[in-house]
């Protein structure tokens, strides 16, 4: 019992480093972290910065604000109003534009050779990565699809009416979870599904849909979440202008990051899991080194 307690203290102490705050842009829709840089979806462009906040290059996005980003094996995709743009990566050359499907893109995810877009019209749109062809749509929610994640043959969505775990290939419901959902993410092995339900963070088992744990995560809606690459940590961002790090297995709070002046709508880990970045709507970033 004492050994377990001390181990918990050590984990908490190791995570409790001081974040570094930067503000390289004045508005932020989404962010990604690569091995050496951070990609920021902002108004009219994607901005690539180093870990000190220095702008390295910009990629033009002709459809207003970039609401969502996703990085594939050899491409970067950005989504906004009625428009998706794909660039070759890391070259940054325009590869494909997709438009005309009539909805704001809230979030993006990858599923094999498909790019999935969460629409403000309640639909999930699936496009071919190779040519941009619309492959199918799924009416997932009565209102906007706020959260979207895919892994293997599973799809998860979150909307104002509920959260849903889907069979991706059949596009049929496996489990439906009540509550106003804001964001979802899978653990890297696909065994866990995390969802922000109002102020609550909930984690379910994907095999049978059983709830594993939940926590009062924030003082306002939990609108962003991300598992670390090793699946040990889970990060959340909220309208309460804080981000938080959690033990993904136990639900223990490891660290809360305050100091933002706007809602925290994007949380990401670097590919090696050594850096955590939280981004607020006003373009402020908090960079936290992890053990």
N, C-alpha and C positions, 0 to 999 in steps of 0.2 A: 504494500500500500504506500509506504514512504517512498519507495523507488519510483512508483508510478507518478506520485505527486511531484517529485523532483524533476522527472522527465518532462512533465507538463510545464513546470516553471522554466526549464531550459529552453523549450520550444518557444514559449512566449517571449522570453528575454532575447532569443536570437532574432525573432521577427521584429522586435520593437526598436528598429533603427529610426533615425530622423529622416523624413522625406525631404527632397530638394524640389523647390517650386520654380517653374518656368512659365512664361507666357509668350510663346512664339507666334500665336495668331490671336485674333480678337473674337472669333466664333468657332465653335467646334461641334461637328455632327458625329464623328466617329474617329477612332484611332486604331492603328496596328503597330506592333513592335516587331522589328526584324532583329537580326543578330547585331547590327551596328547602328541602326537608325530607327526613327519613329515616323510613321506616316500619319498625317493629320488631314481629315476631311473637313474642309472649310468652305467659305463662300467662293464659288467659281473655280476652285482648284483643289488639288491634293498637294500638300506641302510636305516634303521630306526634310527632317531635321536630325542633327546628331544628338547625342545624349546631353549636350550642353545647351541645346536649343538653337544652335546655329542652322540657318536655312541652307540646305545643300542644293535643292532644285524644287521646281514646281511643275505640276502637270495640270493642264487646262481642263476644266469641266464646264461645258457650255450651258448647263441646265440649272444654274443657281446653286443653292446650298447642297453640299455632299452630305447625305443623311447616313450612309452606310458604306463600309469598306469590307472587302474580303480578299485574301491573298491565296492564289492557287500555286501549283507547282512551277508554272512559268508565266503567270499573268497576275495583274492586279485589277480588281474591279471596283467601281464606285457607282452608287445609285443615288438618285434624287427624284425630282418631279418628272414622272413619265419618261425616264431616261436612265440607261445604264451605259457606262463606257468601260471597255477593257483595254489595258495596255500590256504589251509584252513586258516581262519582268525578269531581270532588273533593268533592261534597256530603257524602258519608259516610252516606247513608241506606240502610238495608237494602233490597236489591233482590231477593235470592233465597237460599233455603236449600236445600241438597241433602243428603240423608241416606239411610241404609238400604242402602248398597252394601257394607258389611261389611269394611272394611279401613282401616288407618292410611294416611293420605296422606303420602308421603315428599317429593314434589316436585310442582310444578305448571308447566304450560307452556300457551301459546296456539297454536292452529292455526286461523286464520280465525275462523269463528263457533263453534268448539269450544274448551272448556277441557279439557286433558288432565291426569289425575291419576295419579301413580305410586303403586301400591298395595303395601303390605307383604305382600300375598298373591301377588306376582309378576305381577300384571296391570296393564295400562294401561287406565284408564277414560276414555272420551270423553263429555262432556256438552255439551248445547246451551247456549250462553250466554244465549239468549233465554228459555228456560223450564225449564232444568235437566234436561231429558229425557236419559236414558242412551241414547246413540246406538250405541255398540259397546264391546266389551272385547277386549283382546289379551293372551293369555298369553305374556308376554315372557321371563320367567325362572322358574327353578325355585324361587327364594326371593324375597326382597324386591326390588322395583325401587328401587334407591338413587338413580339418576340418570336424568333425563328432559330432553330438549330437542327442540324442533320448529322447523323453518324451511321455508318454501315447501312442497314435497311430500316432505320428509325428516323422519324421526323417529329419534332416538337414545335408547337406554336402556342402563343399566349395572346389573349385578347381581353377586352373588357368583360366578356361573358364567362370565360373559363380558360383553362389550360388543357391542351390535348396532346397525347402521345399517339402517333400514327404509324401504321405500317407504310413505309415510303413507297414500295413497289406497287402495292394494291391501293394506296391512298384511302385506307379504311381506318377507323378509330380503333385503337387498342384500349386506351384508358382516357377518361375525361376527369379533370380535377376542377372542383368548383372554386370560384373566387375571381377577382379582377386581376388578370395576369399582365405583367409588364415585360418580363424578359425570361428567357430560358437558356440553359446550356447543358450539354452532356459532359460527363467525365470522359477522359481520353479512351477508356476501355468500353464506354457505352453502358456501363452497369448502373450509373447514377444519372438522374435527371434533377436539375436544380431549377427552381422557379421563384420569381419574385411575385408574391401575392399581396398587394398593398404594402404594408410595412413589414410583412413577414417573409422570411426566407425559408423555403421548404425544399426538402430533398426526398425523392422517391426512388425506389428500386424499379428499374425498367422492365424486369422480367415479369413481375406480377403486379406492379403498380402500387405496392405498399409504401406508406410513408415511413421514412427512416428517422428523420429528425426535422425539427423546425426551430426557428429562433426569431425573436423580435429584433429585426436587423437594424431598423432605422426609425427615425421619428417622422418620416414621410415616406412616400412610395419608393420601393426598391426597383429601380428602373434599368439597372445594368448588372450583368454578372458574367463571370468567366472562371473556368477551372484552370489551374496551373497545368503545365505539360505533363507532370508526373502524377496528377490527380490528387495530390495531398492537400492542396489549398484551394479555396474558393473565394473569389473576390466579388464584392458588391459595390454599387454606386447608387446614390439616392438623390431625390429632390431636396433632402434636408442638408445638402451641400457637404456631405461626408462620403468617404469610401471606407470599406472595411475588409479585413482579411480574416478568413475562418479556417478552422481545421475541418476538412471536407468529410472526415470519417465521424468525428464526434460532435461537430457543431459548435465547438468552443471558439469564442472570439479571440483572435490573436492580436489584432491591432486595428485601431480606428484612426483614420486620417482626417483631420479637420483642417481649417485654414482656407477653404475655398470660399468664394463669394458668389457662386452660382451652382445650380444643380449639377451633380456629377453623373454624366450620361454615358461614359465609356470607361471600361476597366479591362486591362490586358496584361499578359505576362510575355516576357521575351521567350524565344524558342527554347533556351536552356533553363528557363525558370528562375534565373538569377536577378531579374529586374521586373518590378511591378510598376505599371504606369496607370494612373487614374487621370481622366480628363474632364474638366468642367465645361459647361456651355459657353463661358466667356473666353475659352481658349487657354485657361490655366491648366498646367500639368503638374502632377506630383509624381516624382520618380523615387522609388524606394528599392534599395538594394536588399536582396534576400540571401540568407546563408545557403 
